[in-house]
Amino acid sequence: MSHEKKPILRAPRASSAMLPLAILLALVCGALLLALSGYSPIEAYAALLRGSFGNLNAIAEVLVKTTPLLLAALGLTISNRAQVISIGAEGQIYLGAMGAAAVALFMGALSAYIAIPLCMVAGILIGALWGGIAGWLKVRMNANEVIVTLMMNYIAIELVRYLVNGPWRDPNSVEPYSALITDGAYLPTLIPRTRLHVGILIALAMVAVFWWVLRRTTLGYQLTVCGANPDAAEANGINSRRMIVISMLISGGMAGLAGAVELMGVHHRLIEEVSPEYGFTAIIIAVLGRGKPVRVLFAALFFAVLTTGADGMRLTMGIPASIGSILQALVLLFALGSEIFEQRLLTKEQIRLSAAQQR
């Protein structure tokens, strides 16, 4: 009697095939909004592309904005893996810049080989501390991490504002910012006559590091298991409370690094508006990234294009730059909608395959 081997039926994994459709729908809705506001959508989107890719300086600006977005979003990818919802990247960016400024302003003249790593370490440590406090409050007191990290943003931002308006204020300036940091802490420029600095190379290196950590290391596995099923993680000897704190430390450290890089590569002094809401935009990027560092990279680049291009539309056509924020929100809404639709299709397919296997 011959036994036929039944083919193994595997449920398909959720893919990102619908993300381009979500982006297209967001652009279509943006075009309708522009048309209703009295602007030509074709001319507006052409201005957006020129503002992002029209010349070397425009491309450099896209990469400059990509750098802090990518660094902060990579950190949030780690906390998301552990199913910890952090809203604190914005404040951590401010504190990272503050930590780097403290080194670069008060440690005297240092060589670049000492000043740059020291400033980055200071930014990472203070950002990690700020994130770790929120993680500790969650595991020890069951505090809601969304509320805690959101409130801690305001403490961090107001602390920086106090410093640049008070003890750290440059006495030779009427504007509220600190003196210039030491020359040794400046990040080298990659392209002359642009603001593009080596921070983009650091961010790209972090993409590779985080891909390796999440795919090849025990830590990445433990974070994923804790996020997917904390009870199963505990049953297998994984301390889920410890993983929550570690994820928040890493998330805060990366946002702190983003702030330090922004200070050393762009501003060269501590200012009131260290971040134009990079930390909040990074939350959207991390959601769209679905826990995949390479996908986070492309999402960060796309949002940097929207932000830079929106400035181009404002300068050439007088369109408010807020259209960039509207497009970002539309992309998020359609992407989340496509993910829900995709998951429903996946669930139906799994049910069908399960029924077929039982037959």
Backbone torsions as a table, in degrees:
resi	resn	phi	psi	omega
1	MET	NA	122.8	-178.0
2	SER	-87.0	139.9	178.6
3	HIS	-110.0	116.6	177.5
4	GLU	-81.4	132.6	177.7
5	LYS	-80.9	123.5	178.6
6	LYS	-75.5	140.2	178.2
7	PRO	-64.9	141.2	178.6
8	ILE	-77.2	123.0	-178.8
9	LEU	-97.7	125.2	-178.3
10	ARG	-116.9	136.7	176.8
11	ALA	-73.2	135.5	179.6
12	PRO	-69.2	150.7	175.9
13	ARG	-86.0	155.0	175.3
14	ALA	-64.6	132.8	-179.1
15	SER	-112.6	177.0	178.8
16	SER	-105.3	26.1	-174.8
17	ALA	-66.3	-26.2	-175.8
18	MET	-89.5	-6.6	179.7
19	LEU	-62.0	-44.5	176.3
20	PRO	-57.6	-37.0	177.3
21	LEU	-64.9	-39.4	178.3
22	ALA	-62.2	-42.1	178.3
23	ILE	-64.2	-42.7	179.1
24	LEU	-60.8	-44.8	-180.0
25	LEU	-64.1	-38.1	177.8
26	ALA	-63.3	-41.5	179.3
27	LEU	-67.4	-35.7	177.8
28	VAL	-65.4	-45.1	177.8
29	CYS	-63.7	-38.3	176.1
30	GLY	-63.0	-37.8	177.8
31	ALA	-64.3	-40.8	177.9
32	LEU	-63.5	-41.2	178.8
33	LEU	-63.0	-42.1	178.3
34	LEU	-63.8	-42.5	-179.7
35	ALA	-63.9	-42.4	179.2
36	LEU	-66.4	-24.0	179.1
37	SER	-87.7	-0.5	176.7
38	GLY	92.8	14.4	179.1
39	TYR	-110.0	151.6	175.3
40	SER	-78.3	117.9	179.7
41	PRO	-59.1	-38.0	-178.7
42	ILE	-65.0	-46.8	179.2
43	GLU	-65.7	-36.8	-178.9
44	ALA	-66.0	-45.7	-179.6
45	TYR	-70.4	-30.8	174.3
46	ALA	-64.9	-39.8	176.7
47	ALA	-66.0	-35.6	177.5
48	LEU	-62.6	-43.7	179.5
49	LEU	-67.8	-39.6	177.6
50	ARG	-64.8	-39.0	179.7
51	GLY	-65.9	-23.4	-178.7
52	SER	-100.2	-31.9	-173.4
53	PHE	-131.9	8.9	-172.7
54	GLY	-68.7	-25.6	179.3
55	ASN	-156.2	177.6	-176.1
56	LEU	-63.4	-38.8	-179.4
57	ASN	-65.8	-37.3	178.2
58	ALA	-64.2	-44.1	178.2
59	ILE	-62.5	-40.9	178.4
60	ALA	-61.1	-40.6	-180.0
61	GLU	-65.3	-36.8	176.0
62	VAL	-59.3	-45.3	-178.8
63	LEU	-69.9	-33.5	176.5
64	VAL	-61.9	-43.2	179.8
65	LYS	-74.6	-28.6	178.5
66	THR	-64.1	-34.9	-171.7
67	THR	-58.2	-57.9	-179.9
68	PRO	-68.2	-34.0	177.9
69	LEU	-61.2	-44.1	-177.8
70	LEU	-67.2	-45.2	-179.1
71	LEU	-61.8	-47.6	-179.4
72	ALA	-65.9	-40.1	-178.6
73	ALA	-68.1	-34.1	176.1
74	LEU	-62.5	-41.5	176.9
75	GLY	-62.6	-42.2	179.0
76	LEU	-67.2	-27.2	175.7
77	THR	-61.2	-37.6	178.7
78	ILE	-66.5	-47.7	179.9
79	SER	-65.8	-34.6	177.0
80	ASN	-64.5	-35.8	177.7
81	ARG	-59.0	-35.6	179.1
82	ALA	-88.0	8.9	-179.5
83	GLN	59.3	38.0	173.8
84	VAL	-109.7	123.0	-175.7
85	ILE	-94.4	103.3	-179.3
86	SER	-101.8	129.8	175.3
87	ILE	-110.9	14.3	-168.8
88	GLY	-97.9	8.4	-176.1
89	ALA	-63.0	-33.0	-178.3
90	GLU	-62.3	-49.9	178.9
91	GLY	-65.0	-35.9	178.7
92	GLN	-66.6	-33.5	174.7
93	ILE	-63.2	-44.2	178.4
94	TYR	-60.5	-44.8	-178.2
95	LEU	-69.9	-34.8	175.8
96	GLY	-61.5	-41.8	176.1
97	ALA	-65.0	-38.8	178.8
98	MET	-63.9	-43.2	179.3
99	GLY	-63.1	-43.2	177.8
100	ALA	-64.4	-39.5	179.6
101	ALA	-65.0	-37.6	-179.9
102	ALA	-59.9	-40.3	178.1
103	VAL	-70.3	-48.0	-172.8
104	ALA	-72.7	-20.0	-179.3
105	LEU	-94.0	-33.5	-167.8
106	PHE	-118.1	0.2	178.4
107	MET	-94.2	3.3	178.4
108	GLY	81.7	-174.3	-179.0
109	ALA	-74.0	117.5	-179.5
110	LEU	-121.9	151.2	175.3
111	SER	-70.9	158.1	-178.7
112	ALA	-60.5	-32.9	-178.5
113	TYR	-66.2	-22.5	178.2
114	ILE	-102.1	-45.3	-173.0
115	ALA	-65.1	-46.1	-175.6
116	ILE	-64.0	-52.3	177.9
117	PRO	-61.9	-37.6	-178.2
118	LEU	-65.1	-42.4	178.2
119	CYS	-64.0	-41.4	179.3
120	MET	-64.7	-42.3	178.8
121	VAL	-63.3	-41.0	178.5
122	ALA	-61.7	-43.4	178.2
123	GLY	-63.8	-43.1	179.7
124	ILE	-63.3	-45.0	-176.0
125	LEU	-64.7	-45.3	-177.4
126	ILE	-71.8	-35.0	175.3
127	GLY	-65.9	-41.4	178.5
128	ALA	-64.6	-40.4	178.1
129	LEU	-60.9	-44.3	-178.7
130	TRP	-64.7	-42.0	176.4
131	GLY	-69.6	-38.1	-179.5
132	GLY	-64.2	-33.7	177.1
133	ILE	-60.3	-45.2	179.2
134	ALA	-63.8	-40.4	177.9
135	GLY	-64.7	-41.2	178.9
136	TRP	-63.9	-41.9	178.6
137	LEU	-62.8	-33.9	179.2
138	LYS	-68.2	-46.7	-174.2
139	VAL	-79.7	-29.4	-177.4
140	ARG	-91.6	-33.6	-175.3
141	MET	-122.0	6.1	-179.5
142	ASN	56.0	34.4	178.3
143	ALA	-72.1	144.1	178.6
144	ASN	-71.4	116.6	-173.7
145	GLU	-67.4	-26.7	178.6
146	VAL	-64.4	-49.6	-179.2
147	ILE	-67.0	-43.7	-177.1
148	VAL	-62.4	-50.0	-178.0
149	THR	-67.1	-34.3	177.9
150	LEU	-64.5	-45.3	-179.8
151	MET	-67.8	-35.4	179.6
152	MET	-67.5	-23.4	174.2
153	ASN	-57.6	-46.4	-175.1
154	TYR	-67.9	-35.1	176.8
155	ILE	-62.1	-46.5	-178.1
156	ALA	-64.7	-45.9	-177.8
157	ILE	-64.0	-44.1	-179.1
158	GLU	-69.5	-29.8	175.9
159	LEU	-64.2	-44.3	178.1
160	VAL	-63.7	-42.1	179.3
161	ARG	-63.7	-38.2	177.3
162	TYR	-62.5	-43.2	-177.1
163	LEU	-65.1	-44.1	-176.3
164	VAL	-78.1	-15.6	174.6
165	ASN	-98.2	-7.3	-176.8
166	GLY	-127.7	-109.1	-170.0
167	PRO	-65.0	-25.9	-179.0
168	TRP	-99.1	4.3	-175.7
169	ARG	-68.2	138.5	177.8
170	ASP	-68.9	117.2	-177.4
171	PRO	-68.3	-14.9	-178.9
172	ASN	-94.2	9.2	-177.6
173	SER	-130.0	147.5	175.8
174	VAL	-86.7	-14.6	-179.6
175	GLU	-87.0	149.7	-179.1
176	PRO	-80.2	85.4	172.1
177	TYR	-154.2	166.3	-177.4
178	SER	-80.8	176.3	172.4
179	ALA	-69.8	166.8	177.2
180	LEU	-65.8	143.0	177.9
181	ILE	-73.0	166.6	-179.9
182	THR	-62.2	144.1	-176.1
183	ASP	-57.6	-31.9	-178.4
184	GLY	-64.9	-19.2	-179.2
185	ALA	-90.9	-2.5	177.9
186	TYR	-69.3	133.0	173.6
187	LEU	-75.7	134.4	-178.7
188	PRO	-60.0	144.8	177.9
189	THR	-84.8	137.5	-179.3
190	LEU	-84.6	-39.1	-178.3
191	ILE	-122.9	121.4	-179.2
192	PRO	-57.4	147.0	178.2
193	ARG	64.3	20.6	170.2
194	THR	-131.0	172.2	178.4
195	ARG	-94.8	5.0	-177.4
196	LEU	-69.6	124.5	-175.6
197	HIS	-123.3	176.8	-174.9
198	VAL	-70.9	-4.1	176.4
199	GLY	-57.8	-32.1	179.3
200	ILE	-65.1	-34.5	177.9
201	LEU	-69.0	-37.3	176.6
202	ILE	-63.8	-43.2	179.9
203	ALA	-63.7	-41.5	178.7
204	LEU	-65.8	-37.2	176.9
205	ALA	-63.9	-36.4	178.9
206	MET	-66.4	-31.5	175.5
207	VAL	-60.0	-46.7	179.3
208	ALA	-63.8	-42.1	-179.4
209	VAL	-63.0	-46.1	-177.2
210	PHE	-70.0	-34.6	175.1
211	TRP	-60.1	-44.7	-179.0
212	TRP	-65.9	-43.1	-179.2
213	VAL	-61.9	-45.4	-175.7
214	LEU	-74.6	-29.3	-175.6
215	ARG	-97.7	-26.2	-168.2
216	ARG	-122.8	-3.5	-173.7
217	THR	-117.0	160.3	177.1
218	THR	-63.5	-37.9	179.2
219	LEU	-59.6	-45.7	178.7
220	GLY	-60.8	-41.4	178.5
221	TYR	-63.9	-44.7	-178.3
222	GLN	-65.0	-40.2	177.4
223	LEU	-61.3	-42.7	-179.0
224	THR	-65.3	-44.4	-179.3
225	VAL	-65.2	-43.2	179.1
226	CYS	-61.4	-39.1	179.0
227	GLY	-71.2	-36.6	-177.2
228	ALA	-76.9	-41.7	-176.3
229	ASN	-155.2	90.3	-178.3
230	PRO	-58.6	-36.6	-179.6
231	ASP	-64.9	-43.5	178.1
232	ALA	-65.5	-35.4	178.3
233	ALA	-63.1	-45.4	179.1
234	GLU	-63.3	-39.1	179.8
235	ALA	-64.1	-26.4	179.7
236	ASN	-97.9	14.8	174.5
237	GLY	83.6	14.6	178.3
238	ILE	-95.7	124.4	-179.5
239	ASN	-80.3	99.3	-175.7
240	SER	-67.2	-33.2	178.3
241	ARG	-64.5	-40.9	177.9
242	ARG	-64.9	-39.6	179.8
243	MET	-64.5	-35.0	178.2
244	ILE	-63.6	-46.6	-179.9
245	VAL	-64.2	-43.0	179.6
246	ILE	-61.8	-42.8	-179.6
247	SER	-62.9	-37.0	179.3
248	MET	-73.7	-33.2	174.9
249	LEU	-63.3	-45.4	179.9
250	ILE	-66.2	-43.6	-179.8
251	SER	-60.9	-46.9	179.0
252	GLY	-66.0	-38.0	178.8
253	GLY	-63.0	-39.7	179.2
254	MET	-69.0	-38.6	176.1
255	ALA	-66.2	-38.3	175.9
256	GLY	-62.7	-39.3	176.2
257	LEU	-62.9	-39.1	177.5
258	ALA	-59.9	-42.6	178.1
259	GLY	-65.7	-40.9	179.1
260	ALA	-64.3	-43.2	179.2
261	VAL	-64.7	-39.9	178.6
262	GLU	-63.4	-40.9	178.9
263	LEU	-65.4	-47.4	-174.3
264	MET	-77.8	-26.1	-175.6
265	GLY	-99.1	-25.9	-173.0
266	VAL	-118.1	-58.7	-169.5
267	HIS	-85.0	-38.6	-178.2
268	HIS	62.1	15.6	173.5
269	ARG	-162.7	158.5	177.1
270	LEU	-83.4	125.6	-177.9
271	ILE	-124.0	168.4	-179.4
272	GLU	-64.2	-44.7	-176.8
273	GLU	-101.0	69.2	179.6
274	VAL	-59.2	-41.2	-175.6
275	SER	-127.9	125.0	172.9
276	PRO	-80.8	59.3	179.2
277	GLU	64.3	33.5	175.0
278	TYR	-59.6	-38.2	-177.0
279	GLY	-64.1	-37.4	179.3
280	PHE	-74.0	-38.3	176.4
281	THR	-64.3	-35.1	179.5
282	ALA	-62.5	-29.3	176.9
283	ILE	-61.3	-45.0	179.2
284	ILE	-63.4	-43.2	-179.0
285	ILE	-62.1	-42.0	179.2
286	ALA	-64.3	-37.8	177.5
287	VAL	-64.0	-45.6	179.7
288	LEU	-66.9	-27.4	-179.2
289	GLY	-70.8	-20.0	178.1
290	ARG	52.7	36.0	175.8
291	GLY	77.9	11.5	-178.6
292	LYS	-113.4	114.0	-175.7
293	PRO	-56.2	-38.3	-179.4
294	VAL	-66.5	-39.8	177.8
295	ARG	-67.5	-35.4	175.3
296	VAL	-60.7	-39.5	178.3
297	LEU	-58.1	-48.9	-178.2
298	PHE	-68.9	-34.6	177.3
299	ALA	-66.3	-41.6	178.3
300	ALA	-63.3	-41.0	179.0
301	LEU	-64.3	-42.2	180.0
302	PHE	-62.9	-43.5	-179.5
303	PHE	-70.0	-32.1	175.0
304	ALA	-65.6	-38.0	176.4
305	VAL	-61.9	-45.2	179.5
306	LEU	-61.5	-42.7	-178.1
307	THR	-66.7	-48.0	-179.7
308	THR	-66.8	-41.9	179.5
309	GLY	-64.6	-34.1	177.9
310	ALA	-62.4	-37.1	175.3
311	ASP	-64.1	-37.7	177.1
312	GLY	-63.1	-41.4	177.3
313	MET	-64.5	-37.6	179.5
314	ARG	-66.1	-42.1	-176.1
315	LEU	-72.5	-38.0	-174.0
316	THR	-92.2	-29.8	-174.8
317	MET	-123.3	-4.6	-179.7
318	GLY	75.5	15.1	179.1
319	ILE	-77.5	132.4	179.5
320	PRO	-55.3	138.3	-178.8
321	ALA	-65.6	-14.8	179.5
322	SER	-64.6	-14.0	177.2
323	ILE	-60.8	-30.0	176.9
324	GLY	-63.2	-42.5	178.5
325	SER	-66.4	-36.5	178.5
326	ILE	-64.8	-43.2	178.5
327	LEU	-63.1	-39.5	177.6
328	GLN	-62.1	-43.5	179.6
329	ALA	-65.0	-39.5	179.0
330	LEU	-64.6	-40.4	177.5
331	VAL	-60.3	-44.3	179.9
332	LEU	-62.2	-46.6	-177.9
333	LEU	-61.7	-46.2	-179.4
334	PHE	-70.2	-33.6	178.1
335	ALA	-66.9	-41.8	177.8
336	LEU	-66.7	-39.0	177.0
337	GLY	-62.8	-41.4	179.2
338	SER	-66.6	-34.2	179.3
339	GLU	-67.2	-41.4	177.6
340	ILE	-62.4	-44.8	179.3
341	PHE	-62.4	-41.2	-179.5
342	GLU	-64.7	-41.1	179.3
343	GLN	-66.6	-35.8	176.9
344	ARG	-65.5	-42.2	176.6
345	LEU	-62.3	-39.8	-179.5
346	LEU	-64.7	-42.3	179.5
347	THR	-63.0	-43.2	177.8
348	LYS	-62.2	-40.1	179.8
349	GLU	-67.0	-37.8	177.4
350	GLN	-64.6	-40.6	177.6
351	ILE	-63.6	-41.3	179.9
352	ARG	-64.8	-42.6	179.6
353	LEU	-66.5	-38.1	177.9
354	SER	-63.0	-42.1	177.8
355	ALA	-65.0	-37.7	179.9
356	ALA	-67.1	-37.3	179.0
357	GLN	-68.3	-35.9	178.9
358	GLN	-67.3	-30.5	176.8
359	ARG	-73.1	NA	NA
